[in-house]
């Protein structure tokens, strides 16, 4: 909008006494030819010189010419990255990249607007631990110096995979030669298949992956004795694989 420049050219002069027009070159300004119209919707380029003609409203031969230069500030930009999957409680980093020193507006899980300033290199990050799925969505970006801005699209999603848990059961007392009892490993949370790590009754580490969430271990009653199985850890499938140590015994 070049209209404010007309008021600048008039200064303290009475607008009724003068006609002010804007032109693309000096020749047109001197010749009162091809004025810019409309003055409130002009597309120019950075550094372009605009010529101003102010003439007497009663005598067009009486005029003065001046000029000004356009300063066209670029529209700031910004993008977001960091979409990832993590295990519950792990840390993820969301990165904003764009025009140096711009201010980015975004939302978390469609909540209220939040802002983050980009540094002199055009970057900003949010690093934290997550316990639930979280979506960051861009709203807009603004250059706080020029006040130029634009709306934005784009998002980054942190998907949180649950940490699996497991139990061990089956403690019992039987008579020698009875039907074989079973030790049962049971997983919860996470996603099958699950991998159980345990120590068998001989003290040997064992690992088994099952398509469901349970695994049974038959215990022979052919030999008299006490047989103890110790649960060590459990992990679930997915990317990334989530696991944690577990405790418990069955005898």
C-alpha positions as a Markdown table, in Angstrom:
| # | Residue | x | y | z |
|---|---|---|---|---|
| 1 | Unk | 0.0 | 0.0 | 0.0 |
| 2 | Unk | 1.7 | 3.2 | -1.2 |
| 3 | Unk | -1.1 | 5.5 | -0.2 |
| 4 | Unk | 0.7 | 6.6 | 3.0 |
| 5 | Unk | 3.5 | 8.0 | 0.9 |
| 6 | Unk | 1.1 | 10.6 | -0.6 |
| 7 | Unk | 0.5 | 12.1 | 2.8 |
| 8 | Unk | 4.3 | 12.1 | 3.4 |
| 9 | Unk | 4.7 | 14.0 | 0.2 |
| 10 | Unk | 2.1 | 16.6 | 1.1 |
| 11 | Unk | 3.5 | 17.2 | 4.5 |
| 12 | Unk | 1.8 | 20.2 | 6.0 |
| 13 | Unk | 0.4 | 21.4 | 2.6 |
| 14 | Unk | -3.3 | 21.6 | 2.1 |
| 15 | Unk | -4.4 | 18.5 | 0.1 |
| 16 | Unk | -7.0 | 20.6 | -1.7 |
| 17 | Unk | -4.2 | 22.7 | -3.2 |
| 18 | Unk | -2.2 | 19.8 | -4.7 |
| 19 | Unk | -2.5 | 16.6 | -6.7 |
| 20 | Unk | 0.0 | 13.9 | -5.9 |
| 21 | Unk | 0.7 | 11.0 | -8.2 |
| 22 | Unk | 3.1 | 8.1 | -8.1 |
| 23 | Unk | 5.1 | 6.9 | -11.2 |
| 24 | Unk | 7.5 | 4.1 | -12.1 |
| 25 | Unk | 10.1 | 6.3 | -13.7 |
| 26 | Unk | 11.3 | 9.9 | -13.8 |
| 27 | Unk | 10.1 | 10.5 | -17.4 |
| 28 | Unk | 6.6 | 9.6 | -16.5 |
| 29 | Unk | 6.7 | 11.7 | -13.4 |
| 30 | Unk | 7.9 | 14.7 | -15.4 |
| 31 | Unk | 5.3 | 14.1 | -18.1 |
| 32 | Unk | 2.5 | 13.3 | -15.7 |
| 33 | Unk | 2.0 | 10.0 | -17.5 |
| 34 | Unk | 1.0 | 6.5 | -16.4 |
| 35 | Unk | 0.4 | 7.1 | -12.7 |
| 36 | Unk | 0.4 | 4.0 | -10.5 |
| 37 | Unk | -3.2 | 2.9 | -9.9 |
| 38 | Unk | -4.4 | 1.7 | -7.6 |
| 39 | Unk | -1.9 | 3.0 | -5.1 |
| 40 | Unk | -3.1 | 0.7 | -2.3 |
| 41 | Unk | -2.3 | -2.6 | -4.2 |
| 42 | Unk | 1.1 | -2.2 | -5.8 |
| 43 | Unk | 3.6 | -5.1 | -6.4 |
| 44 | Unk | 7.2 | -4.0 | -6.3 |
| 45 | Unk | 10.6 | -5.3 | -5.7 |
| 46 | Unk | 13.2 | -4.5 | -3.1 |
| 47 | Unk | 15.1 | -1.3 | -3.8 |
| 48 | Unk | 12.8 | -0.2 | -6.5 |
| 49 | Unk | 12.6 | 3.6 | -6.9 |
| 50 | Unk | 9.1 | 5.2 | -7.0 |
| 51 | Unk | 8.8 | 8.8 | -8.3 |
| 52 | Unk | 6.4 | 11.2 | -6.7 |
| 53 | Unk | 4.9 | 14.2 | -8.6 |
| 54 | Unk | 3.1 | 16.9 | -6.6 |
| 55 | Unk | 1.5 | 19.6 | -8.8 |
| 56 | Unk | -0.7 | 22.6 | -8.2 |
| 57 | Unk | -4.4 | 21.7 | -8.5 |
| 58 | Unk | -5.0 | 24.9 | -10.4 |
| 59 | Unk | -1.8 | 25.0 | -12.6 |
| 60 | Unk | -0.5 | 21.5 | -13.6 |
| 61 | Unk | 2.7 | 23.1 | -15.0 |
| 62 | Unk | 3.7 | 24.0 | -11.5 |
| 63 | Unk | 5.1 | 20.8 | -9.9 |
| 64 | Unk | 7.9 | 19.2 | -8.0 |
| 65 | Unk | 9.4 | 15.7 | -8.3 |
| 66 | Unk | 10.8 | 13.5 | -5.5 |
| 67 | Unk | 11.3 | 9.8 | -5.0 |
| 68 | Unk | 11.5 | 7.0 | -2.5 |
| 69 | Unk | 12.8 | 3.5 | -2.5 |
| 70 | Unk | 10.8 | 0.4 | -1.6 |
| 71 | Unk | 12.1 | -1.9 | 1.1 |
| 72 | Unk | 10.5 | -5.3 | 0.5 |
| 73 | Unk | 11.0 | -7.6 | 3.4 |
| 74 | Unk | 10.9 | -11.3 | 2.8 |
| 75 | Unk | 8.2 | -13.5 | 4.3 |
| 76 | Unk | 9.7 | -15.6 | 7.1 |
| 77 | Unk | 9.5 | -19.4 | 6.8 |
| 78 | Unk | 9.7 | -22.3 | 9.2 |
| 79 | Unk | 9.5 | -26.1 | 9.2 |
| 80 | Unk | 9.2 | -28.7 | 11.9 |
| 81 | Unk | 10.9 | -32.1 | 12.2 |
| 82 | Unk | 11.4 | -34.9 | 14.7 |
| 83 | Unk | 8.7 | -37.4 | 14.1 |
| 84 | Unk | 9.8 | -40.6 | 15.9 |
| 85 | Unk | 8.7 | -43.5 | 18.0 |
| 86 | Unk | 10.2 | -44.0 | 21.5 |
| 87 | Unk | 9.7 | -46.1 | 24.6 |
| 88 | Unk | 7.6 | -44.6 | 27.4 |
| 89 | Unk | 9.8 | -42.3 | 29.5 |
| 90 | Unk | 12.5 | -41.9 | 26.8 |
| 91 | Unk | 13.5 | -38.5 | 25.4 |
| 92 | Unk | 12.7 | -37.2 | 22.0 |
| 93 | Unk | 13.7 | -33.9 | 20.3 |
| 94 | Unk | 11.5 | -31.7 | 18.1 |
| 95 | Unk | 13.3 | -29.3 | 15.8 |
| 96 | Unk | 12.1 | -26.0 | 14.3 |
| 97 | Unk | 14.1 | -24.6 | 11.4 |
| 98 | Unk | 13.5 | -21.4 | 9.5 |
| 99 | Unk | 14.3 | -17.7 | 9.2 |
| 100 | Unk | 16.9 | -16.7 | 11.8 |
| 101 | Unk | 15.4 | -14.9 | 14.9 |
| 102 | Unk | 11.8 | -15.5 | 13.7 |
| 103 | Unk | 9.1 | -16.5 | 16.2 |
| 104 | Unk | 7.2 | -19.8 | 15.5 |
| 105 | Unk | 3.7 | -20.4 | 16.8 |
| 106 | Unk | 2.6 | -24.0 | 17.3 |
| 107 | Unk | 0.2 | -26.2 | 19.2 |
| 108 | Unk | 0.7 | -29.4 | 21.2 |
| 109 | Unk | -2.1 | -31.9 | 20.7 |
| 110 | Unk | -4.4 | -29.2 | 19.3 |
| 111 | Unk | -4.1 | -27.1 | 22.5 |
| 112 | Unk | -3.6 | -23.4 | 22.8 |
| 113 | Unk | -1.0 | -21.6 | 20.8 |
| 114 | Unk | 2.6 | -21.6 | 22.0 |
| 115 | Unk | 5.6 | -19.8 | 20.6 |
| 116 | Unk | 9.3 | -20.5 | 20.3 |
| 117 | Unk | 12.0 | -18.1 | 19.0 |
| 118 | Unk | 14.5 | -19.3 | 16.4 |
| 119 | Unk | 18.1 | -18.5 | 17.2 |
| 120 | Unk | 20.6 | -16.6 | 15.0 |
| 121 | Unk | 21.2 | -19.8 | 12.9 |
| 122 | Unk | 17.4 | -20.3 | 12.4 |
| 123 | Unk | 17.0 | -23.3 | 14.8 |
| 124 | Unk | 15.2 | -24.1 | 18.0 |
| 125 | Unk | 14.6 | -27.5 | 19.7 |
| 126 | Unk | 12.4 | -29.0 | 22.4 |
| 127 | Unk | 13.8 | -32.0 | 24.1 |
| 128 | Unk | 12.0 | -33.8 | 26.8 |
| 129 | Unk | 10.8 | -37.2 | 28.1 |
| 130 | Unk | 7.4 | -38.4 | 26.9 |
| 131 | Unk | 4.8 | -40.7 | 28.5 |
| 132 | Unk | 2.0 | -40.3 | 25.9 |
| 133 | Unk | 1.7 | -39.8 | 22.1 |
| 134 | Unk | 2.3 | -36.1 | 21.4 |
| 135 | Unk | 1.7 | -34.1 | 18.2 |
| 136 | Unk | 3.3 | -30.7 | 17.5 |
| 137 | Unk | 1.5 | -28.7 | 14.7 |
| 138 | Unk | 2.8 | -25.5 | 13.1 |
| 139 | Unk | 0.5 | -22.5 | 13.1 |
| 140 | Unk | 2.4 | -19.5 | 11.8 |
| 141 | Unk | 5.8 | -17.7 | 11.8 |
| 142 | Unk | 6.6 | -14.0 | 12.2 |
| 143 | Unk | 9.7 | -11.9 | 11.8 |
| 144 | Unk | 9.5 | -9.7 | 15.0 |
| 145 | Unk | 11.5 | -6.9 | 13.3 |
| 146 | Unk | 9.6 | -6.5 | 10.1 |
| 147 | Unk | 6.3 | -8.0 | 11.4 |
| 148 | Unk | 6.0 | -10.0 | 8.2 |
| 149 | Unk | 4.3 | -13.3 | 8.8 |
| 150 | Unk | 2.6 | -16.2 | 7.2 |
| 151 | Unk | 0.5 | -19.2 | 8.3 |
| 152 | Unk | 2.1 | -22.6 | 8.2 |
| 153 | Unk | 1.3 | -26.3 | 7.9 |
| 154 | Unk | 3.3 | -29.2 | 9.1 |
| 155 | Unk | 3.6 | -31.4 | 12.1 |
| 156 | Unk | 5.8 | -33.7 | 14.1 |
| 157 | Unk | 4.5 | -36.7 | 16.0 |
| 158 | Unk | 6.2 | -38.5 | 19.0 |
| 159 | Unk | 4.7 | -42.0 | 19.2 |
| 160 | Unk | 5.2 | -43.5 | 22.7 |
| 161 | Unk | 5.3 | -47.3 | 22.9 |
| 162 | Unk | 4.4 | -48.7 | 26.3 |
| 163 | Unk | 7.0 | -50.5 | 28.5 |
| 164 | Unk | 5.9 | -54.2 | 28.9 |
| 165 | Unk | 5.6 | -55.9 | 32.2 |
| 166 | Unk | 5.6 | -59.6 | 33.1 |
| 167 | Unk | 4.8 | -61.9 | 35.9 |
| 168 | Unk | 5.8 | -65.5 | 36.7 |
| 169 | Unk | 3.4 | -67.9 | 38.4 |
| 170 | Unk | 3.0 | -71.6 | 39.1 |
| 171 | Unk | 4.5 | -72.2 | 42.6 |
| 172 | Unk | 3.1 | -75.5 | 43.9 |
| 173 | Unk | 4.0 | -78.7 | 45.7 |
| 174 | Unk | 3.3 | -82.0 | 44.0 |
| 175 | Unk | 4.1 | -85.7 | 44.6 |
| 176 | Unk | 6.8 | -87.4 | 42.6 |
| 177 | Unk | 5.2 | -89.0 | 39.5 |
| 178 | Unk | 2.2 | -86.7 | 39.5 |
| 179 | Unk | 1.2 | -84.9 | 36.3 |
| 180 | Unk | 3.7 | -82.3 | 35.3 |
| 181 | Unk | 2.8 | -78.8 | 36.7 |
| 182 | Unk | 3.7 | -75.7 | 34.6 |
| 183 | Unk | 5.4 | -72.5 | 35.3 |
| 184 | Unk | 3.7 | -69.6 | 33.4 |
| 185 | Unk | 5.2 | -66.4 | 32.2 |
| 186 | Unk | 2.6 | -63.7 | 31.4 |
| 187 | Unk | 3.3 | -60.3 | 29.7 |
| 188 | Unk | 1.1 | -57.2 | 29.7 |
| 189 | Unk | 1.3 | -53.8 | 28.0 |
| 190 | Unk | 3.4 | -53.6 | 24.9 |
| 191 | Unk | 2.8 | -55.5 | 21.7 |
| 192 | Unk | 3.2 | -59.2 | 20.9 |
| 193 | Unk | 5.4 | -61.1 | 20.2 |
| 194 | Unk | 7.0 | -60.9 | 23.6 |
| 195 | Unk | 10.5 | -62.1 | 24.6 |
| 196 | Unk | 10.9 | -63.5 | 28.1 |
| 197 | Unk | 14.3 | -63.8 | 29.7 |
| 198 | Unk | 14.5 | -66.1 | 32.7 |
| 199 | Unk | 16.8 | -68.4 | 34.7 |
| 200 | Unk | 15.7 | -72.1 | 34.7 |
| 201 | Unk | 15.8 | -74.5 | 37.6 |
| 202 | Unk | 19.4 | -75.5 | 36.7 |
| 203 | Unk | 20.6 | -71.9 | 36.9 |
| 204 | Unk | 21.0 | -71.4 | 33.2 |
| 205 | Unk | 19.8 | -68.2 | 31.5 |
| 206 | Unk | 17.0 | -68.8 | 28.9 |
| 207 | Unk | 15.3 | -66.6 | 26.4 |
| 208 | Unk | 12.1 | -67.4 | 24.5 |
| 209 | Unk | 10.0 | -65.4 | 22.1 |
| 210 | Unk | 6.3 | -66.2 | 21.9 |
| 211 | Unk | 3.6 | -65.0 | 19.5 |
| 212 | Unk | 1.1 | -64.2 | 22.3 |
| 213 | Unk | 1.6 | -62.9 | 25.8 |
| 214 | Unk | 2.1 | -66.2 | 27.7 |
| 215 | Unk | 4.7 | -68.9 | 27.8 |
| 216 | Unk | 4.4 | -72.2 | 29.8 |
| 217 | Unk | 7.2 | -74.3 | 31.1 |
| 218 | Unk | 6.3 | -77.9 | 32.0 |
| 219 | Unk | 8.2 | -79.2 | 35.1 |
| 220 | Unk | 8.9 | -82.9 | 35.2 |
| 221 | Unk | 7.9 | -84.7 | 38.4 |
| 222 | Unk | 10.1 | -87.7 | 37.6 |
| 223 | Unk | 12.8 | -86.5 | 40.0 |
| 224 | Unk | 12.3 | -85.5 | 43.6 |
| 225 | Unk | 13.6 | -82.0 | 44.4 |
| 226 | Unk | 12.9 | -78.3 | 44.5 |
| 227 | Unk | 13.0 | -76.5 | 41.2 |
| 228 | Unk | 13.0 | -72.6 | 41.0 |
| 229 | Unk | 12.5 | -70.5 | 38.0 |
| 230 | Unk | 13.4 | -66.8 | 38.1 |
| 231 | Unk | 12.0 | -64.1 | 35.8 |
| 232 | Unk | 14.7 | -61.6 | 34.6 |
| 233 | Unk | 13.2 | -59.3 | 32.0 |
| 234 | Unk | 10.6 | -58.9 | 29.2 |
| 235 | Unk | 10.6 | -57.0 | 25.9 |
| 236 | Unk | 7.9 | -56.4 | 23.3 |
| 237 | Unk | 8.0 | -56.0 | 19.6 |
| 238 | Unk | 7.8 | -52.8 | 17.6 |
| 239 | Unk | 10.2 | -50.0 | 16.8 |
| 240 | Unk | 11.9 | -49.4 | 19.0 |
| 241 | Unk | 11.9 | -52.6 | 21.0 |
| 242 | Unk | 10.9 | -51.7 | 24.6 |
| 243 | Unk | 12.0 | -53.8 | 27.5 |
| 244 | Unk | 12.6 | -53.6 | 31.2 |
| 245 | Unk | 14.0 | -55.8 | 34.0 |
| 246 | Unk | 11.4 | -57.9 | 36.0 |
| 247 | Unk | 11.6 | -59.8 | 39.2 |
| 248 | Unk | 9.8 | -62.8 | 40.6 |
| 249 | Unk | 10.2 | -66.5 | 41.1 |
| 250 | Unk | 8.1 | -69.7 | 40.9 |
| 251 | Unk | 9.0 | -72.9 | 42.7 |
